[in-house]
Amino acid sequence: MKERKKPGPHPEKPLEHDLKVRVDNESLEKIEYCMKILNITRSDVLRKGVNSLYEELRKK
């Protein structure tokens, strides 16, 4: 039997993991500011932050 495929585009890097974090009010305000300015989701803001920090550390 053939595997059933889901409709719609298949992302290059599927998002398979959920992550729950606790932040203070100041951090949440910064995340929401970035969301508003960049017009992206909260998850995208956090991914960009992780990638930026990772690249910075790799340069050292």
C-alpha positions in Angstrom: 0.0 0.0 0.0 1.3 3.5 -0.9 2.0 6.0 1.9 -0.7 8.7 2.0 0.8 12.1 1.4 -0.6 15.3 3.0 -1.8 18.0 0.7 0.0 21.3 0.4 3.7 22.3 0.2 6.2 20.2 2.0 8.8 22.4 3.8 12.5 21.8 3.3 13.0 21.7 7.0 9.8 20.5 8.7 9.1 21.9 12.2 8.8 18.7 14.2 9.4 19.9 17.8 7.4 22.1 20.1 9.2 24.2 22.7 7.7 25.9 25.7 9.7 28.8 27.3 9.0 31.1 30.2 10.0 34.8 29.8 9.8 37.9 31.8 7.7 40.9 30.8 10.8 42.8 29.4 11.8 39.9 27.1 8.2 39.4 25.9 8.0 43.2 25.1 11.2 42.9 23.1 9.9 39.9 21.2 6.6 41.6 20.4 8.5 44.7 19.3 10.6 42.6 16.8 7.4 40.9 15.6 5.8 44.3 14.9 8.8 45.8 13.2 9.7 42.8 11.1 6.1 41.6 10.5 7.0 38.0 11.4 5.7 35.5 13.9 7.0 35.0 17.5 8.5 31.7 16.5 10.4 33.4 13.6 11.7 36.1 15.9 13.1 33.4 18.2 14.5 31.3 15.3 16.3 34.4 14.0 17.7 35.2 17.5 19.0 31.6 17.9 20.5 31.6 14.4 22.2 35.0 15.1 23.6 33.9 18.4 24.8 30.6 16.9 26.6 32.4 14.0 28.2 34.9 16.4 29.5 32.0 18.6 30.8 30.1 15.6 33.0 33.1 14.5 34.9 33.1 17.8 
